[in-house]
């Protein structure tokens, strides 16, 4: 079957949206949704790698030259996505030994890879040191000591960043870090930061080069993001002076957000760039930070809007004063709405309900999956034209935290394929996995099948 890409802006459906995203002109990644469904089945994840390219280009254009980018692999570790991002010249942020193996296979230069994460095993630390990663973020004094022993055993000096916990950094003199992913779990408080910095400076096998502090997730406020970067630079400068090491790198983490709802505004890259340029100028005015590099670890911002989850309507029924539409995909593949309580945008992409002239019939429409749990909803009481059985529905903004944040073994449905599209070329990045595969991994009796 031919999957022909039509030029953007062609009269193939709705007017082209302002967002850089997978769904444009009634098509997914420039392709007809029904063609995708017939060729690859439903449900399926679809990734438009051209969207990723535009996100990367837009972010790079706004950043001062002292900034480096390391893609946060946890957002989407698909090999197709990773290889595409590696081809664009970005580094990678990995948080496990498995992610490290992913990025090496995908072609990332280990010298541009940073390893983060609050619970690194010795084998993961050894793999990072052995691979020659750019830097390892150290989360505790005990982790620092384990890493020093590993470096000595391998005969390698490992550059490190010390990670500040939000509370700990806030208590340090002259600095304040805004927010963090959690209270107490990530990084070190001020006393441990000072101990770790002193031990790292004294170690033959560790090379302290800076500080890492994460602000918050999915932030679309340019002022808040820039304030966090500035606060992290100040905290890093204070720590470097106190401990007596050269401040070569400040890692402000990720957190760059995308809008999920229709009414939400996206991140203003022009404003962000202006604020970060002013910070960079101030760093140039200080000898201690003139040569300091800054690192951002975007994940969701680069890939989130590039993906959609394509699913087919099985049933439509009226329940009470609303319609319930049952589709063949659910939260076992798209867990985020139930996990964080935030619905994604849902589009009917084929059938009469997808036509520009389609209007709701006055009753709210809920889109639900096939799972035996009341949590299995993509949208509750939405204002939508009612689709019919056989129509296709796309859940948007799933290039990040879709397949990688799912629970695919629940109820033993097939694991959907991941389909990648670039420049009109489409391929299966990961095939559909039938439940018989993981049944075959199991052993029902001792020594038997």
Secondary structure by P-SEA (a helix, b strand, c coil): ccccccccccccccccccccccccccccccccaaaaaaaccccbbbbcaaaaaaaaaaaaaaccccbbbbbcccccccaaaaaaaaaabbbbbbccaaaaaaaaaaccccccbbbbcccccaaaaaaaaaacccbbbbccaaaaaaaaaaaaaacbbbbbbbbbcaaaaaaccccccccccccccccccaaaaaaaaaaaaacccccccbbbbbcccccccaaaaaaaaaaaaaaaaaaaaaacccccbbbcccccccccccccccccaaaaaaaaaaaaaaaaaccccccbbbbbbcccccccccbbbbbbbccccccccbbbbbccccccccccccccccccccccccccccccccccccbbbbbbccccccccccccccccccccccbbbbbcccccccccccccccccccbbbbbbbcccccccccccccaaaaaaacccccccc
